[in-house]
Amino acid sequence: MNSTIFVLGIVLQAAAGIVALIQVRQAPQRLPWLLIALSSLLIVARRLGTLGQTLQSGGSLTTAEVLTLVISLLFFLGVLLMSNSFAAIRRGNEALRVSEERYAHALGATSDGLWEWEPATGATVFSPQWKAMLGYREGEVEDHISTWERLVHPDDRARVMAAVEDHLQGRSPGIEVEFRMRHRDGRWLDILSRGRVVRIGSQGTVRVVGTHIDITGRKQCEDELRRASLYARSLLEASLDPLVTIAPSGIITDANAAAEAVTGACRSRLIGSDFSTFFTDPDAARTGYRRALEQGSVRDYPLVIRHATGRTTEVLYNASVYRDERGEVAGVFAAARDVTAIRSTEAQLLRFKTMFDSANFGATICDLQGTMLYVNASFAAAHGFTPAELIGQSLSRLHTREQMVLVARLMQRMKDEGRFDAQEVDHLRRDGSICPMLMTGTAIRDASGAPLWFAATAIDISERKRTEESLRQAEKMNAVGRLAGGVAHDFNNQLTGVIGYAEVLAERLSDPVMQRHARNILTAAHRAADLTQQLLAFSRKGKYLNVPVDMHKIITEMVILLERSIDKRIVIRQELAADPCIVLGDPTQLQTALLNLAINARDAMPHGGVLTISTTVVAIPGDQANPQQAAGLHLHIRVCDTGCGMDAESLRHAFEPFFTTKGPGQGTGLGLAAVHGTVRNHRGRITVDSVVDQGTTFSLWLPLPDGAAAARPIPAPPPVRGCARILVVDDEEMVRALAADMLSSLGHAVTTCADGEQAVTAFKASDGAFDLVVLDLVMPRMGGREAFAALRRIDPQVKVILVSGYSIQGEAQAIIDEGAIAFLQKPFSLAELSQQVAAALARQPVLTPT
């Protein structure tokens, strides 16, 4: 028992030492625990020594040893309790340390400034973040309430202090107020301050603690957001188009004034309503809305909005989705464009465009730099382009450099004066040819009067220019024709005597030499007569007969004549395909015309070539007929050569009298003019096409009479002698004497008069003794027509042969139509005179035009 108690004491002392050693390792204050551990271990050592002695002596347990055991037990318990207490303190300190670290980290992580204020003393503590927020470092500002008062905006100070006082007096649960504070750099920061009253210590010292938060950026964002909201609202309301926002459910969440106007519903009624109910076709509206939700947007979706009054508005619906901050569809922003006016305008524009595009005049709109913004089909076609090829091009593409100077001057006139009228401008066609246009231009201006575009009309006057040129040519040729006709008439009067007397001399002279001289005179006179025939043909006063003429026969005879006289290097081809080929006219005139064309072709091929004469029958439709060419069947004659050709200038003057490209002594210049006159005399048309160094083609169209295929030329009757009483009336003494001599030589009794008055007097005095009157058409005092009328009044059955240096056309034909027997062209031969007199006396049909 004694030993057990003794061992127990040793164990308790040892445990106390061990606990002390453990605390030495863990406690922050190690020295006390180290002393306790050493004392405990020394006690254990001494107790072990005492235990050994006791065991050796065999002694018993004493009271001191029992007391020592009790003390060891109490010591162990004390050490153990102290160990637990120090462990709790240690854990508390550790928790406090961690809390302090967390607090420090929290303060470091936030930009909020902390402050603490003791109202009684004014002492204030500002955190480093508070100072940094205002641009200060530690030590640069005093920790006192005066620092805060100095930095707060004067206008905000009273309001802030009132909020603090309300909280100190218990009228508010806390302090939360916004105010402005001056930064170190002078700018003002917006601050949000939150605070609360706390009481510290046993005496309950009142302190106010709180935070400062810099809300300058937030305030700026709020201001920007507010301005953006006001701007967006202003835009929304400023729009003339109805604008609404629609939730995914189809409910309207906002609307502008235009939406109110078009629906007749106020904004409060629109918001919260199903948008589709305001359309005449709700299903179509919902379909468009679903399409916007599915595809993200819809464009120009046609709908009709119904107003509360029942009227409707045609619109184009455009919508796009908008999303929230998570990217989810929050709704649809929709706009409806009223297209009623647009549709009306489009219809008007379409009508105007159709009108301009179908107009037979050109129209174009250009910008101020001369770029074509619009051209109609006529304008483009006149230049050989399509509208698409010209739109976007400069006007310079359609003008020469010289003409662009004029165009620029006209554009400047439109800028200054607003328009220009009837200006002739040469345009360039696609092929490079010139197209004269009659232009009229107008400046299109804006509301201020400034020019925006130029609009111009252009009329192709090529045909008019050609017509004017033809008219001038016709007037010129008419004037020359009158001159040529007058000259030919007078010349024919003289040639009548020359030819007549030359024939008489040739018949009566027995001396061969003198007879040859007379024949030479006759030959020269006939050549001169041919020249007068060309003059009359040119002046369209030279058509003598109107009989059926076989043009194939005329051409064949002409070719036979040519083949004997032209260069053998020229090949003549006949392509005579016309059926029928008979026209009504004068065979001599027609043959002379074709011969003139053939001779011109020969002269154009000095080194040889091919001359082709062809005929076909063509029909001229009624819609292509004109004063120069009647409708119906025509004989088309083409005379083509492969010669040197003519340039454009020569072509323009080809049919003018006395115009020739031949050298001196090689032509009179009357050939083509005579051909032109002959064709026109026969109610036909002639044209010429030529290319330099490639050849020339003359085309003649002669009308085919009804039954032309069955018509045949009538041979001339043989000369006849007689014994009639004939009155010869002519103001030319030589012609009058020649006619008397010729008729007398044929056995007739002849009386002559110098003018119409003498003739009427002589005829009346004869009391019907004259069998025939040979009457000149052009005489002084009383002309042939007046004399014929007077003779008819004396004797309605009087027989009259008209004689004239002009042709049968005009007044002569009128007298024939009134009852004259025949017409005789000067100069005439004895045979021609005898034939006409014999036919008139026998009252047989004569070869005169019908």
ZAMARGU-4260 file (C-alpha; in steps of 0.2 Angstrom, whole numbers, plus 5000, padded with zeros to 4 digits):
<rodrens>
0) 5000/5000/5000 | 5014/5012/5004 | 5023/5008/4988 | 5007/5011/4978 | 5004/5028/4985
5) 5022/5032/4982 | 5022/5027/4964 | 5005/5036/4961 | 5013/5052/4967 | 5028/5050/4955
10) 5016/5047/4940 | 5006/5062/4944 | 5022/5073/4945 | 5028/5065/4929 | 5012/5069/4920
15) 5012/5087/4926 | 5030/5088/4919 | 5025/5081/4902 | 5010/5093/4901 | 5021/5107/4905
20) 5033/5101/4891 | 5019/5100/4879 | 5014/5118/4883 | 5032/5124/4881 | 5030/5119/4862
25) 5013/5126/4860 | 5011/5141/4871 | 5017/5158/4865 | 5025/5161/4882 | 5036/5146/4885
30) 5047/5151/4900 | 5034/5148/4914 | 5029/5132/4907 | 5048/5127/4905 | 5050/5131/4924
35) 5035/5121/4929 | 5041/5106/4918 | 5059/5107/4926 | 5052/5108/4944 | 5040/5093/4941
40) 5054/5083/4934 | 5066/5087/4949 | 5052/5082/4961 | 5050/5065/4951 | 5068/5062/4952
45) 5069/5066/4971 | 5053/5055/4973 | 5062/5040/4964 | 5077/5042/4976 | 5066/5042/4991
50) 5056/5027/4985 | 5072/5017/4983 | 5078/5021/5000 | 5061/5017/5007 | 5061/5000/4998
55) 5078/4996/5005 | 5074/5000/5023 | 5057/4992/5022 | 5049/5007/5031 | 5031/5012/5031
60) 5021/5027/5024 | 5022/5043/5034 | 5011/5057/5035 | 5023/5068/5025 | 5022/5056/5011
65) 5003/5056/5011 | 5003/5075/5011 | 5016/5075/4997 | 5005/5064/4986 | 4990/5076/4989
70) 5001/5090/4984 | 5007/5081/4968 | 4988/5077/4964 | 4984/5095/4966 | 4999/5101/4956
75) 4994/5089/4941 | 4976/5096/4942 | 4982/5114/4942 | 4994/5111/4927 | 4981/5102/4918
80) 4968/5116/4921 | 4981/5129/4916 | 4985/5120/4900 | 4966/5120/4895 | 4964/5138/4899
85) 4980/5143/4890 | 4974/5132/4875 | 4957/5141/4875 | 4966/5158/4876 | 4977/5152/4862
90) 4962/5147/4851 | 4954/5164/4854 | 4970/5173/4850 | 4971/5163/4834 | 4953/5167/4829
95) 4956/5185/4833 | 4972/5185/4822 | 4962/5177/4808 | 4948/5189/4810 | 4960/5203/4810
100) 4968/5197/4794 | 4952/5194/4786 | 4947/5212/4791 | 4963/5219/4784 | 4961/5209/4768
105) 4943/5215/4766 | 4948/5233/4768 | 4962/5231/4756 | 4951/5223/4743 | 4938/5237/4744
110) 4939/5254/4737 | 4927/5260/4750 | 4933/5273/4762 | 4930/5270/4781 | 4928/5284/4794
115) 4924/5285/4812 | 4919/5301/4820 | 4916/5306/4838 | 4903/5320/4839 | 4908/5326/4856
120) 4926/5330/4852 | 4926/5331/4833 | 4940/5317/4832 | 4939/5308/4816 | 4948/5293/4809
125) 4949/5291/4790 | 4955/5275/4782 | 4969/5275/4769 | 4956/5270/4756 | 4946/5286/4761
130) 4961/5297/4759 | 4966/5288/4742 | 4949/5290/4736 | 4951/5309/4736 | 4969/5308/4730
135) 4978/5310/4747 | 4992/5299/4755 | 4994/5296/4773 | 4999/5311/4783 | 4993/5324/4770
140) 4976/5327/4778 | 4971/5329/4797 | 4960/5316/4805 | 4947/5328/4810 | 4929/5333/4806
145) 4936/5349/4799 | 4944/5340/4785 | 4928/5333/4779 | 4919/5349/4781 | 4932/5358/4770
150) 4931/5345/4756 | 4912/5344/4755 | 4904/5355/4742 | 4897/5370/4751 | 4880/5368/4743
155) 4879/5350/4750 | 4886/5352/4768 | 4870/5358/4777 | 4860/5344/4769 | 4872/5331/4774
160) 4873/5337/4792 | 4854/5337/4793 | 4854/5319/4789 | 4867/5315/4802 | 4857/5325/4815
165) 4841/5315/4811 | 4850/5299/4814 | 4858/5305/4830 | 4841/5311/4837 | 4834/5294/4832
170) 4823/5300/4818 | 4831/5289/4805 | 4838/5271/4807 | 4855/5276/4799 | 4864/5288/4788
175) 4863/5287/4769 | 4866/5303/4759 | 4874/5308/4743 | 4885/5323/4741 | 4900/5330/4732
180) 4918/5331/4738 | 4933/5340/4730 | 4947/5329/4724 | 4965/5334/4727 | 4966/5339/4708
185) 4951/5350/4710 | 4937/5340/4702 | 4921/5335/4711 | 4917/5317/4716 | 4900/5311/4719
190) 4900/5302/4736 | 4888/5290/4744 | 4890/5289/4763 | 4882/5277/4774 | 4884/5277/4793
195) 4877/5272/4810 | 4879/5277/4828 | 4888/5266/4840 | 4892/5267/4859 | 4909/5261/4865
200) 4915/5257/4883 | 4907/5257/4900 | 4903/5275/4899 | 4894/5273/4882 | 4904/5285/4871
205) 4895/5290/4856 | 4903/5287/4839 | 4897/5287/4821 | 4906/5275/4809 | 4902/5273/4791
210) 4909/5272/4773 | 4912/5283/4758 | 4909/5276/4741 | 4914/5285/4725 | 4899/5285/4714
215) 4905/5297/4701 | 4906/5284/4688 | 4889/5277/4693 | 4881/5295/4693 | 4889/5298/4676
220) 4882/5282/4669 | 4865/5286/4677 | 4866/5303/4668 | 4871/5295/4652 | 4857/5282/4654
225) 4845/5296/4658 | 4850/5306/4643 | 4850/5291/4632 | 4833/5287/4638 | 4827/5304/4635
230) 4835/5304/4618 | 4828/5287/4613 | 4811/5293/4619 | 4813/5309/4609 | 4818/5299/4593
235) 4803/5288/4596 | 4791/5302/4597 | 4799/5312/4583 | 4796/5297/4571 | 4782/5300/4559
240) 4781/5281/4558 | 4771/5271/4571 | 4784/5263/4583 | 4780/5250/4596 | 4789/5237/4607
245) 4781/5221/4609 | 4784/5207/4622 | 4786/5189/4616 | 4768/5186/4621 | 4762/5199/4608
250) 4758/5212/4621 | 4762/5230/4617 | 4774/5237/4630 | 4777/5254/4623 | 4771/5265/4609
255) 4774/5282/4602 | 4762/5296/4597 | 4762/5291/4578 | 4756/5274/4584 | 4742/5282/4594
260) 4737/5293/4578 | 4737/5278/4566 | 4726/5267/4578 | 4716/5280/4586 | 4720/5273/4603
265) 4729/5282/4617 | 4746/5276/4623 | 4739/5269/4640 | 4726/5258/4630 | 4740/5252/4618
270) 4751/5247/4631 | 4745/5230/4638 | 4735/5226/4622 | 4738/5212/4609 | 4746/5221/4595
275) 4738/5210/4581 | 4720/5217/4586 | 4725/5233/4578 | 4727/5226/4560 | 4713/5221/4548
280) 4721/5204/4546 | 4727/5198/4564 | 4733/5181/4558 | 4744/5189/4545 | 4751/5201/4558
285) 4754/5187/4570 | 4763/5177/4556 | 4775/5192/4553 | 4778/5193/4572 | 4782/5175/4573
290) 4794/5176/4558 | 4803/5191/4567 | 4805/5180/4583 | 4811/5165/4573 | 4823/5174/4561
295) 4828/5189/4571 | 4820/5202/4560 | 4807/5204/4546 | 4807/5217/4532 | 4794/5226/4522
300) 4780/5214/4528 | 4764/5221/4520 | 4749/5224/4533 | 4734/5236/4535 | 4731/5245/4551
305) 4713/5248/4556 | 4709/5265/4564 | 4696/5266/4578 | 4685/5276/4566 | 4686/5262/4553
310) 4698/5269/4541 | 4713/5259/4536 | 4731/5263/4532 | 4742/5252/4521 | 4759/5249/4529
315) 4776/5240/4527 | 4779/5231/4544 | 4798/5230/4549 | 4803/5222/4566 | 4819/5216/4575
320) 4821/5207/4591 | 4830/5215/4606 | 4838/5205/4620 | 4841/5206/4639 | 4858/5206/4648
325) 4858/5187/4647 | 4855/5187/4628 | 4838/5181/4629 | 4824/5188/4618 | 4816/5201/4628
330) 4804/5207/4614 | 4802/5215/4597 | 4804/5233/4591 | 4792/5236/4577 | 4790/5250/4565
335) 4776/5252/4552 | 4779/5263/4537 | 4764/5271/4530 | 4765/5268/4511 | 4749/5275/4505
340) 4757/5291/4499 | 4772/5280/4493 | 4760/5269/4483 | 4752/5284/4475 | 4768/5292/4471
345) 4775/5276/4464 | 4759/5274/4453 | 4762/5292/4447 | 4780/5289/4444 | 4776/5273/4434
350) 4763/5283/4424 | 4776/5296/4420 | 4790/5283/4417 | 4778/5274/4405 | 4774/5290/4397
355) 4792/5295/4395 | 4798/5278/4390 | 4784/5277/4376 | 4787/5294/4370 | 4794/5297/4353
360) 4806/5310/4359 | 4821/5307/4369 | 4822/5312/4388 | 4836/5312/4400 | 4840/5318/4418
365) 4858/5322/4422 | 4867/5328/4438 | 4876/5345/4439 | 4892/5336/4432 | 4883/5330/4417
370) 4881/5311/4422 | 4866/5304/4415 | 4855/5297/4429 | 4840/5293/4418 | 4837/5291/4399
375) 4821/5284/4391 | 4821/5272/4377 | 4819/5284/4363 | 4834/5294/4369 | 4845/5278/4370
380) 4838/5271/4353 | 4842/5288/4344 | 4860/5285/4349 | 4861/5266/4346 | 4862/5261/4364
385) 4850/5254/4377 | 4845/5264/4392 | 4856/5253/4404 | 4871/5257/4393 | 4869/5276/4395
390) 4864/5277/4413 | 4879/5282/4424 | 4889/5288/4409 | 4894/5306/4405 | 4886/5317/4392
395) 4904/5318/4384 | 4901/5300/4378 | 4887/5307/4366 | 4896/5323/4360 | 4912/5328/4351
400) 4924/5339/4361 | 4918/5354/4351 | 4900/5351/4355 | 4904/5348/4374 | 4909/5366/4374
405) 4891/5370/4368 | 4883/5358/4381 | 4893/5365/4395 | 4887/5383/4390 | 4869/5376/4390
410) 4871/5368/4407 | 4877/5384/4414 | 4862/5393/4406 | 4851/5381/4415 | 4860/5385/4432
415) 4858/5403/4429 | 4842/5405/4420 | 4833/5389/4424 | 4831/5383/4406 | 4835/5384/4388
420) 4824/5382/4373 | 4825/5374/4355 | 4844/5372/4354 | 4851/5362/4340 | 4865/5351/4346
425) 4874/5337/4336 | 4875/5320/4345 | 4886/5306/4342 | 4878/5289/4338 | 4886/5273/4344
430) 4893/5270/4326 | 4901/5287/4327 | 4889/5295/4315 | 4881/5312/4319 | 4863/5314/4325
435) 4857/5332/4325 | 4845/5334/4340 | 4833/5348/4345 | 4836/5351/4364 | 4826/5359/4377
440) 4832/5359/4395 | 4826/5363/4412 | 4834/5364/4429 | 4826/5355/4443 | 4828/5365/4459
445) 4826/5361/4478 | 4815/5372/4490 | 4829/5385/4491 | 4831/5387/4472 | 4847/5378/4471
450) 4848/5367/4455 | 4848/5348/4459 | 4847/5340/4442 | 4845/5345/4424 | 4831/5338/4414
455) 4831/5338/4395 | 4821/5333/4380 | 4829/5328/4363 | 4820/5327/4347 | 4830/5318/4333
460) 4829/5330/4318 | 4839/5320/4306 | 4824/5317/4295 | 4818/5335/4297 | 4835/5340/4292
465) 4835/5329/4277 | 4818/5335/4273 | 4824/5353/4274 | 4839/5349/4264 | 4827/5340/4251
470) 4816/5355/4251 | 4830/5367/4249 | 4837/5356/4235 | 4819/5355/4227 | 4818/5374/4228
475) 4835/5376/4221 | 4831/5363/4207 | 4814/5370/4204 | 4822/5387/4201 | 4836/5380/4190
480) 4822/5370/4182 | 4812/5385/4178 | 4827/5393/4171 | 4832/5377/4161 | 4815/5375/4155
485) 4814/5393/4148 | 4831/5391/4140 | 4826/5374/4133 | 4810/5381/4126 | 4818/5396/4117
490) 4832/5385/4111 | 4819/5372/4104 | 4811/5386/4095 | 4828/5390/4087 | 4832/5372/4084
495) 4815/5369/4075 | 4821/5381/4062 | 4839/5374/4061 | 4833/5356/4060 | 4819/5360/4048
500) 4829/5370/4036 | 4843/5358/4037 | 4832/5344/4032 | 4825/5354/4017 | 4843/5358/4012
505) 4848/5340/4014 | 4834/5335/4003 | 4835/5348/3989 | 4853/5351/3987 | 4861/5341/3973
510) 4879/5346/3977 | 4886/5331/3988 | 4898/5343/3997 | 4884/5355/4001 | 4872/5341/4005
515) 4885/5334/4018 | 4887/5351/4026 | 4868/5351/4028 | 4868/5334/4036 | 4882/5340/4048
520) 4871/5355/4052 | 4856/5343/4055 | 4867/5331/4066 | 4874/5346/4077 | 4856/5352/4078
525) 4850/5335/4084 | 4864/5334/4097 | 4858/5351/4103 | 4840/5345/4104 | 4846/5330/4115
530) 4854/5343/4127 | 4837/5353/4127 | 4829/5336/4131 | 4840/5333/4146 | 4836/5351/4152
535) 4818/5348/4150 | 4819/5331/4159 | 4829/5339/4173 | 4815/5353/4174 | 4802/5339/4174
540) 4795/5347/4158 | 4801/5334/4146 | 4789/5319/4146 | 4783/5318/4128 | 4774/5301/4127
545) 4765/5290/4138 | 4765/5273/4129 | 4768/5255/4135 | 4787/5253/4136 | 4796/5236/4138
550) 4810/5240/4150 | 4819/5223/4147 | 4819/5227/4128 | 4825/5245/4132 | 4839/5238/4144
555) 4844/5224/4131 | 4846/5237/4117 | 4856/5248/4128 | 4868/5234/4133 | 4870/5230/4115
560) 4875/5248/4112 | 4886/5249/4127 | 4896/5232/4123 | 4902/5240/4107 | 4908/5256/4114
565) 4915/5253/4132 | 4931/5246/4139 | 4932/5227/4136 | 4938/5226/4154 | 4921/5230/4160
570) 4909/5215/4162 | 4891/5219/4159 | 4878/5208/4168 | 4859/5207/4165 | 4848/5200/4179
575) 4831/5203/4172 | 4819/5194/4184 | 4804/5206/4183 | 4788/5200/4177 | 4779/5211/4171
580) 4792/5223/4165 | 4781/5235/4155 | 4778/5253/4161 | 4769/5268/4154 | 4781/5282/4148
585) 4792/5289/4135 | 4804/5276/4128 | 4817/5288/4123 | 4817/5297/4140 | 4818/5280/4149
590) 4832/5274/4138 | 4842/5290/4139 | 4840/5289/4158 | 4847/5271/4159 | 4861/5275/4147
595) 4866/5290/4157 | 4867/5279/4173 | 4877/5266/4163 | 4889/5279/4156 | 4892/5286/4173
600) 4896/5268/4179 | 4908/5266/4165 | 4917/5282/4169 | 4918/5276/4187 | 4928/5260/4182
605) 4943/5267/4172 | 4952/5251/4176 | 4938/5239/4173 | 4925/5231/4184 | 4907/5224/4184
610) 4892/5233/4178 | 4876/5224/4184 | 4858/5229/4178 | 4844/5220/4187 | 4825/5221/4188
615) 4813/5214/4200 | 4795/5218/4204 | 4791/5224/4222 | 4776/5229/4231 | 4775/5246/4241
620) 4763/5244/4255 | 4751/5258/4259 | 4759/5262/4275 | 4776/5265/4266 | 4768/5276/4252
625) 4773/5294/4251 | 4771/5308/4239 | 4786/5303/4230 | 4781/5285/4228 | 4763/5278/4227
630) 4758/5262/4234 | 4756/5246/4223 | 4767/5236/4211 | 4783/5244/4205 | 4797/5239/4193
635) 4813/5240/4203 | 4828/5243/4192 | 4846/5243/4200 | 4861/5249/4191 | 4877/5243/4201
640) 4895/5246/4197 | 4911/5241/4206 | 4920/5257/4203 | 4928/5271/4213 | 4911/5276/4222
645) 4906/5293/4229 | 4910/5301/4246 | 4896/5308/4257 | 4898/5326/4250 | 4896/5320/4232
650) 4881/5309/4237 | 4872/5325/4244 | 4874/5334/4227 | 4873/5319/4215 | 4856/5325/4207
655) 4860/5343/4207 | 4862/5351/4189 | 4879/5355/4183 | 4887/5346/4198 | 4900/5333/4192
660) 4915/5324/4199 | 4922/5322/4181 | 4936/5332/4174 | 4935/5347/4163 | 4927/5342/4146
665) 4921/5325/4152 | 4903/5330/4157 | 4890/5344/4158 | 4884/5339/4175 | 4866/5337/4168
670) 4866/5318/4167 | 4860/5313/4184 | 4849/5328/4186 | 4840/5323/4169 | 4839/5305/4176
675) 4831/5312/4192 | 4819/5322/4182 | 4814/5308/4170 | 4810/5296/4185 | 4800/5309/4193
680) 4791/5313/4177 | 4786/5295/4177 | 4779/5296/4195 | 4794/5285/4201 | 4808/5287/4214
685) 4827/5286/4212 | 4840/5283/4226 | 4859/5281/4226 | 4870/5271/4238 | 4889/5272/4237
690) 4905/5267/4246 | 4921/5275/4241 | 4932/5262/4232 | 4918/5249/4233 | 4905/5255/4220
695) 4889/5264/4217 | 4871/5257/4216 | 4857/5267/4208 | 4839/5261/4212 | 4824/5266/4201
700) 4806/5262/4206 | 4794/5264/4191 | 4775/5261/4194 | 4767/5246/4185 | 4750/5250/4177
705) 4736/5238/4179 | 4737/5226/4165 | 4755/5230/4161 | 4759/5212/4157 | 4747/5213/4142
710) 4752/5230/4136 | 4763/5232/4121 | 4771/5247/4113 | 4762/5254/4098 | 4773/5257/4082
715) 4773/5275/4075 | 4762/5278/4060 | 4771/5281/4043 | 4772/5299/4036 | 4756/5305/4026
720) 4754/5318/4013 | 4738/5329/4011 | 4729/5344/4005 | 4721/5352/4020 | 4718/5370/4024
725) 4729/5373/4039 | 4731/5389/4050 | 4749/5390/4058 | 4750/5401/4074 | 4767/5405/4081
730) 4776/5420/4088 | 4793/5414/4081 | 4794/5420/4063 | 4807/5406/4059 | 4796/5392/4066
735) 4781/5399/4058 | 4789/5400/4041 | 4797/5383/4043 | 4780/5375/4047 | 4772/5384/4032
740) 4786/5377/4021 | 4785/5360/4027 | 4766/5359/4026 | 4766/5367/4009 | 4779/5354/4003
745) 4766/5340/4009 | 4752/5348/3998 | 4743/5358/4012 | 4737/5376/4010 | 4744/5386/4024
750) 4740/5402/4032 | 4751/5409/4046 | 4748/5421/4061 | 4760/5429/4073 | 4749/5427/4089
755) 4733/5421/4096 | 4723/5437/4093 | 4727/5436/4075 | 4723/5418/4074 | 4706/5420/4082
760) 4702/5435/4070 | 4708/5425/4055 | 4698/5409/4060 | 4682/5419/4063 | 4684/5428/4046
765) 4687/5412/4037 | 4670/5406/4042 | 4675/5388/4045 | 4687/5387/4030 | 4702/5379/4040
770) 4703/5360/4043 | 4716/5361/4056 | 4725/5374/4067 | 4743/5371/4072 | 4744/5382/4088
775) 4759/5387/4098 | 4757/5386/4117 | 4767/5401/4123 | 4764/5418/4114 | 4762/5436/4118
780) 4746/5445/4120 | 4735/5429/4119 | 4743/5413/4124 | 4739/5396/4117 | 4726/5391/4130
785) 4716/5407/4128 | 4717/5406/4109 | 4711/5388/4110 | 4696/5393/4121 | 4691/5407/4109
790) 4692/5395/4094 | 4681/5383/4102 | 4668/5396/4105 | 4668/5400/4087 | 4669/5381/4082
795) 4667/5368/4095 | 4673/5355/4083 | 4689/5364/4078 | 4704/5353/4076 | 4720/5359/4085
800) 4738/5352/4086 | 4747/5361/4101 | 4766/5365/4098 | 4778/5370/4111 | 4796/5370/4116
805) 4790/5364/4133 | 4783/5346/4137 | 4766/5340/4136 | 4764/5342/4155 | 4755/5356/4164
810) 4746/5368/4153 | 4748/5358/4137 | 4740/5342/4145 | 4726/5353/4151 | 4722/5359/4134
815) 4723/5341/4127 | 4711/5336/4141 | 4699/5350/4135 | 4699/5344/4117 | 4715/5347/4107
820) 4719/5334/4095 | 4738/5331/4098 | 4754/5338/4105 | 4770/5341/4095 | 4786/5344/4104
825) 4799/5357/4097 | 4810/5354/4088 | 4801/5343/4076 | 4805/5335/4060 | 4795/5335/4043
830) 4791/5317/4047 | 4784/5320/4064 | 4774/5335/4058 | 4766/5325/4044 | 4762/5311/4055
835) 4753/5322/4068 | 4744/5332/4055 | 4738/5316/4046 | 4732/5308/4062 | 4723/5325/4067
840) 4714/5326/4051 | 4709/5308/4052 | 4704/5311/4070 | 4713/5295/4074 | 4720/5292/4092
845) 4737/5300/4094 | 4751/5295/4105 | 4748/5307/4119 | 4748/5304/4138 | 4731/5299/4145
</rodrens>
